[in-house]
Amino acid sequence: MEDNYCIIMGGGIGSRFWPFSREDRPKQFLDFFGIGRSLIQQTFDRFNQIIPTENIYIATNKNYAALVKEQLPEIKDNQILLEPTRRNTAPCIAYSAYRIQAINPKANIVVTPADHLILDEQNFLKNIQKGLNFVAKFPSLLTLGVKPNRPETGYGYIQTQEGGTDNIQKVKAFTEKPNYELAKVFFESGEFFWNSGIFIWNAQTILDAFHKYLPNIANRMDQGLNVFNTSGEADFIKEHYPMFQNISIDYGIMEKAENVYMLMADFGWSDLGTWGSLYDISEKDENQNAVLKCKSLFVESENNLLTLAGNKMAVVQGLSDYIIAESDGILLICKKSDEQRIKQFVADIAMKYGEEYL
C-alpha cells in the first residue's frame, strides 16, 4: 500500500458548466448535489479508502491553491502540484510522475480527473486495486474502460483485442468522440468501451513512455531531476512548464504506445462534463424534469434541467428540453441539444462585457 499513489487532476475551468462553474471557482470545487462535499472532495474521499492520505497529490492551476487547501485541509502544501499555466493532461501527468518518482522510485500511480461521478464505489475501488497490482508486475499503461449502456457521443471509445485475462485486455485502438450513428455501431458491436480518462501505471513505465513519445517534455523535465521534492522545484516548474506543448496524454502517449491495456470495469460511472450529463444522472419527475438545489413548478414543460443558487423558486411554463441554470446573478436558458454552444456564449459575453461574468 505504501507504494501506491494517486494524482487527482483538478486544474480545469469547467466552462461547459457555466454559469455555475466560474474561473474563480470551477466545477470541481462545487457541490452539485447538495451533499456537503464538492466533486474534488468526493474524489479524495473515494481514493483515500485504499491510498494513504500522504500519497494523494492534487495537480491544479496555481490560481486554485487556496481552494484546494480550503476544501482538503488534510493535504499538505507539498502534495499540491501547482501548474503555472494550463497545458493539458500530458505535462500535468509528467510533472506528477517526476515528483512521485523522486519520492518513491517503485511507485504505482493512479491518475484521475477530479470531477467524475462514481455510483458503486466499492466495486470501483476493487478495480483500482486490481489495476495497481497489475502495473506493479507488468510494465504497462493501463486505462479503465467502461462498458457502454447506450450510444454516447460525449465520450471517447476504446477498442480492445480478443483474449486477455481477468478483464484486462490489450488495446487495439482509441477513437475520439463519434457522431451518433458511429456511436450506435460501437455500442451494438460489443467491442468498444467508454474511455474513462482514469489511468494506472508504474512511475518508471510512464516516464519511459514520455522519453519515447514526448521527448521534448521528458528531456526538459530531466534537467530538473535534482530539484523535484526540494525547495527548487517551484522555480524550475515556473520556468519550464510554459515551454511544454499543449497536448493530452491520450494524443501524446496512449494512442501511440504498444504496451497499453484496458481494465474492463462497471461501477456506475459518469464524466460530469456537461449539463446534459448531469441531467442524465439526476432524479426526474413524471415529466422528466430534473431539479437541483431549488424549488420549482413546471407547467406544460418536460425534459428540462433546472438549477438555481440559494434555494430559489422558479415557475417554468411551456419549455421542453432546456437547461435553466442561475448562479451569482447570471441566468442561462439554453436548449439541451445546443449545450456545446455554451463555450461560445461565454466567449461572446467576454467580448461584450469583459471578464466580470466569466
C-alpha positions in Angstrom: 0.0 0.0 0.0 2.9 2.4 0.7 3.9 2.1 -3.0 0.5 3.2 -4.3 -0.1 6.8 -5.1 -3.0 8.9 -6.6 -2.9 12.0 -8.7 -6.1 14.0 -8.8 -6.2 16.4 -11.7 -8.2 19.4 -10.8 -6.9 22.4 -12.8 -9.7 22.9 -15.4 -12.1 25.8 -15.5 -15.2 23.7 -16.5 -16.6 26.3 -18.9 -19.3 23.9 -20.1 -20.9 24.2 -16.7 -21.1 28.0 -16.9 -22.6 29.9 -15.1 -22.3 27.6 -12.0 -18.6 26.9 -12.9 -16.7 30.2 -13.0 -13.0 30.9 -13.4 -12.6 31.7 -9.7 -14.5 28.6 -8.5 -14.7 25.9 -11.3 -16.9 22.9 -11.2 -14.5 20.5 -9.3 -14.9 22.8 -6.3 -18.7 22.8 -6.4 -21.3 20.7 -4.6 -23.7 19.9 -7.4 -25.9 17.6 -5.4 -26.2 19.4 -2.1 -24.5 16.7 -0.1 -21.9 18.9 1.6 -18.9 17.7 -0.4 -17.6 19.1 -3.7 -16.6 16.9 -6.6 -12.9 17.1 -5.7 -13.7 16.3 -2.1 -15.7 13.3 -3.1 -12.8 12.1 -5.3 -10.4 12.5 -2.5 -12.7 10.6 -0.1 -13.0 7.8 -2.6 -9.3 7.1 -3.1 -8.4 7.8 0.5 -10.1 4.5 1.3 -7.3 2.5 -0.4 -4.5 5.0 -0.7 -2.8 6.8 2.3 -3.5 10.5 2.7 0.2 11.3 2.3 0.3 9.5 -1.1 -2.6 11.5 -2.6 -1.5 14.5 -4.7 -3.6 17.3 -6.3 -2.4 18.7 -9.6 -4.1 22.0 -10.2 -3.6 25.5 -11.6 -1.7 27.9 -9.4 -4.9 30.0 -9.1 -6.7 27.3 -7.2 -4.1 26.6 -4.4 -6.2 28.3 -1.8 -9.4 26.5 -2.8 -7.6 23.1 -2.5 -6.3 24.0 0.9 -9.7 25.2 2.0 -11.5 22.0 0.8 -8.8 19.5 1.5 -7.1 20.6 4.8 -5.7 17.0 5.1 -3.4 17.7 2.2 0.0 19.2 2.9 1.4 22.0 0.8 3.9 19.7 -0.8 1.1 17.5 -2.0 -0.3 20.3 -4.1 1.4 20.4 -7.5 0.8 23.9 -9.0 0.8 24.4 -12.8 1.8 27.9 -13.7 -0.3 27.7 -16.9 -2.7 25.3 -18.5 -1.0 22.8 -20.8 -3.5 19.9 -20.9 -3.0 16.5 -19.3 0.3 15.3 -20.6 2.5 18.0 -19.0 0.4 17.7 -15.8 1.0 13.9 -15.7 4.7 14.3 -16.5 5.1 16.8 -13.6 3.3 14.5 -11.2 5.2 11.4 -12.3 8.6 13.0 -11.9 7.7 14.3 -8.4 6.4 11.0 -7.2 9.3 9.0 -8.6 11.7 11.4 -6.8 9.9 10.3 -3.6 9.4 6.6 -4.4 11.1 5.0 -7.5 8.8 2.0 -7.1 5.6 4.0 -7.0 2.4 2.7 -8.8 0.2 5.6 -9.7 -3.5 6.0 -10.5 -4.3 9.3 -12.3 -7.9 10.5 -12.1 -9.9 13.6 -13.0 -11.4 15.4 -10.0 -14.9 15.7 -11.4 -16.2 12.2 -12.1 -19.2 10.6 -10.5 -18.9 7.0 -9.3 -22.1 5.3 -8.1 -20.6 1.9 -7.0 -17.6 3.0 -5.1 -16.6 -0.4 -3.6 -16.6 -2.1 -7.0 -14.7 0.8 -8.4 -12.0 0.6 -5.7 -11.7 -3.2 -6.3 -11.0 -2.4 -9.9 -8.4 0.3 -9.0 -6.7 -2.1 -6.6 -6.6 -4.8 -9.4 -5.1 -2.3 -11.7 -2.4 -1.2 -9.2 -1.5 -4.9 -8.7 -1.2 -5.4 -12.5 1.1 -2.5 -13.2 3.3 -3.4 -10.3 4.1 -6.7 -12.1 3.9 -5.7 -15.7 5.4 -2.5 -17.4 2.0 -1.5 -18.8 0.0 1.7 -19.4 -3.4 0.7 -18.1 -6.7 2.6 -18.7 -10.1 1.9 -17.3 -12.8 1.2 -19.9 -16.5 1.3 -19.0 -18.9 -0.9 -20.8 -21.4 1.4 -22.6 -25.1 1.2 -21.8 -26.2 3.4 -24.6 -24.8 5.1 -27.8 -23.0 8.1 -26.4 -21.4 10.9 -28.4 -19.9 12.7 -25.5 -17.2 10.1 -24.7 -14.1 8.7 -26.4 -14.1 5.0 -27.1 -11.5 2.2 -26.7 -11.4 -0.9 -28.9 -9.7 -4.0 -27.4 -8.1 -7.1 -28.9 -9.6 -10.5 -28.2 -8.1 -12.5 -25.4 -6.7 -11.2 -22.1 -7.4 -12.4 -18.6 -9.2 -11.1 -15.5 -11.0 -8.4 -17.5 -7.6 -6.9 -18.7 -7.2 -6.8 -22.5 -4.7 -5.2 -24.9 -5.9 -2.0 -26.5 -6.3 -2.1 -30.3 -7.4 1.5 -30.9 -8.7 4.7 -29.4 -11.4 6.6 -31.1 -12.4 10.2 -30.4 -16.0 11.3 -29.7 -18.1 9.8 -32.5 -21.3 11.0 -34.1 -24.5 9.3 -33.1 -24.5 6.8 -36.0 -20.9 5.7 -35.3 -21.6 5.6 -31.5 -24.6 3.3 -32.3 -22.3 0.9 -34.2 -19.8 0.9 -31.4 -22.5 0.2 -28.8 -24.0 -2.7 -30.8 -20.7 -4.3 -31.7 -19.8 -5.0 -28.0 -16.1 -4.4 -28.9 -15.9 -0.8 -27.7 -15.8 0.7 -24.3 -16.1 4.3 -23.0 -12.7 5.9 -22.2 -13.0 6.9 -18.6 -9.8 9.0 -18.6 -8.6 7.1 -15.5 -5.1 5.7 -15.9 -2.9 3.4 -13.8 0.9 2.8 -14.3 4.2 2.4 -12.6 6.1 5.7 -12.3 9.1 4.3 -14.3 6.8 2.9 -17.0 5.1 6.3 -17.7 8.4 8.1 -17.6 9.8 5.7 -20.2 6.8 6.4 -22.4 7.4 10.2 -22.1 11.0 9.7 -23.2 9.9 7.7 -26.2 6.8 9.6 -27.4 7.1 13.1 -25.9 10.9 13.6 -25.6 10.6 17.4 -25.6 8.7 17.2 -22.3 10.8 14.4 -20.8 14.2 16.0 -21.8 13.2 19.3 -20.3 12.0 17.6 -17.1 15.2 15.6 -16.9 17.1 18.9 -16.4 15.3 19.2 -13.0 15.8 15.7 -11.7 17.8 17.0 -8.7 15.2 19.6 -7.7 12.0 17.6 -7.5 10.7 17.4 -4.0 13.1 20.2 -2.9 12.7 23.9 -2.5 14.0 24.5 -6.0 11.1 22.7 -7.6 8.7 25.6 -7.8 11.1 27.9 -9.6 12.0 25.1 -12.0 8.4 24.4 -12.9 7.6 28.1 -13.2 10.4 28.4 -15.8 10.0 25.3 -17.8 6.3 24.4 -17.7 5.1 27.2 -20.0 7.5 25.7 -22.7 5.7 22.4 -22.8 3.4 21.7 -25.7 -0.3 21.7 -25.0 -1.2 18.1 -25.6 -3.3 15.4 -23.9 -1.9 12.2 -22.6 -4.3 10.3 -25.0 -2.8 12.0 -28.1 0.7 12.2 -26.8 1.2 8.7 -25.5 -1.8 6.4 -25.2 -2.7 6.3 -28.9 1.0 5.6 -29.8 2.3 3.2 -27.2 2.4 -0.5 -27.7 2.1 -1.5 -24.0 -1.4 -0.1 -23.5 -4.0 -2.3 -21.8 -7.6 -1.7 -20.7 -9.2 -2.9 -17.5 -12.9 -3.5 -18.2 -14.9 -2.1 -15.4 -18.6 -1.5 -14.5 -19.1 0.8 -11.5 -21.8 3.3 -12.4 -19.5 5.9 -14.0 -20.3 9.4 -15.4 -17.9 12.0 -16.6 -19.7 15.1 -15.3 -18.5 17.2 -18.3 -21.7 18.9 -19.4 -25.1 19.9 -18.1 -26.5 17.1 -20.3 -24.5 14.5 -18.4 -25.7 16.0 -15.1 -29.3 15.8 -16.4 -28.8 12.1 -17.4 -27.9 11.0 -13.8 -30.3 13.3 -11.9 -33.7 12.2 -10.5 -36.6 13.3 -12.6 -40.3 13.9 -12.1 -43.1 12.3 -14.0 -42.5 14.7 -16.9 -38.7 14.0 -16.9 -37.8 17.4 -15.4 -34.8 17.4 -13.2 -34.4 19.9 -10.4 -31.3 20.5 -8.3 -30.9 22.7 -5.2 -34.1 24.8 -5.8 -37.9 24.8 -5.7 -39.9 24.6 -8.9 -43.3 24.5 -10.5 -43.4 23.1 -14.0 -46.4 23.8 -16.3 -46.7 22.2 -19.7 -43.0 21.5 -19.6 -40.9 18.4 -19.9 -37.3 17.1 -20.2 -35.8 20.2 -18.6 -32.9 20.6 -16.2 -33.4 23.4 -13.6 -30.9 24.5 -11.0 -30.8 27.8 -9.2 -28.4 29.0 -6.5 -29.6 29.8 -3.0 -32.7 27.6 -2.8 -34.7 29.9 -5.1 -38.1 29.2 -6.7 -38.8 29.1 -10.4 -42.0 28.6 -12.4 -41.4 27.2 -15.8 -44.1 27.1 -18.4 -44.1 25.8 -22.0 -40.4 24.7 -22.2 -39.2 21.3 -23.4 -35.6 20.0 -23.4 -34.0 23.1 -21.9 -31.2 23.9 -19.4 -32.2 26.6 -16.9 -29.3 27.5 -14.6 -28.7 30.5 -12.4 -25.7 31.5 -10.3 -24.4 34.8 -8.9 -26.8 36.9 -10.9 -26.3 35.1 -14.2 -29.2 33.2 -15.8 -28.6 30.7 -18.6 -31.6 29.4 -20.7 -30.3 27.1 -23.4 -31.6 24.2 -25.4 -30.1 20.9 -24.2 -29.3 20.0 -27.8 -27.3 23.2 -28.1 -25.2 23.0 -24.9 -22.0 22.7 -26.9 -22.5 26.3 -27.8 -22.1 27.4 -24.1 -18.4 27.9 -24.6 -19.2 30.3 -27.4 -21.7 32.1 -25.3 -19.1 32.7 -22.6 -16.6 34.0 -25.2 -19.2 36.3 -26.6 -20.0 37.7 -23.1 -16.3 38.3 -22.5 -16.2 40.3 -25.8 -19.3 42.3 -24.9 -19.0 42.8 -21.2 -15.4 41.9 -20.2 -14.4 39.1 -17.8 -16.6 40.1 -14.9 -19.1 37.3 -15.8 -16.6 34.5 -16.5 
